[in-house]
């Protein structure tokens, strides 16, 4: 873990606390090590690395807040996986669009930090994993008109976007902990 911390500015990352059903409470750096270990258990396998955020809207003092939960899922194709989640402080929102943007930006922010650190910690080993950002928008419901712009935001940042019903990282895993 020391080499991870030495390679980046850890101040904002050190405060991130994740939860795991299997491992309990973990730091950002702990989940990097758990995922690295999981990937190295079977280096020939194919993996999906998924980051997705969902939120639960709540009201307080006539204001609307989104309680964001971001999930990090590592799935070994055909052989199970692990996931971790992080609850963020509530953010004030004014519309569904603002809520979806907050969720998507939370996933993108984590991915932009997480992926380079994980790759660096794998010491150049090119384990086969596909990164996907799962967004909580789909063809049915109120978010259908936002699909192009949200997917464009994700792909414009260099990531693959998955929408409902394929966006299980946001619509199932993160949603489970909101």
Secondary structure as UniProt FT lines:
FT   HELIX           2..7
FT   HELIX           11..14
FT   STRAND          17..20
FT   TURN            21..23
FT   STRAND          24..27
FT   HELIX           28..41
FT   TURN            42..44
FT   STRAND          47..60
FT   TURN            61..62
FT   STRAND          63..76
FT   TURN            77..78
FT   STRAND          81..87
FT   STRAND          91..93
FT   HELIX           96..121
FT   TURN            122..124
FT   STRAND          129..138
FT   TURN            142..143
FT   HELIX           144..146
FT   HELIX           147..156
FT   TURN            157..158
FT   STRAND          160..164
FT   HELIX           169..174
FT   HELIX           175..176
//
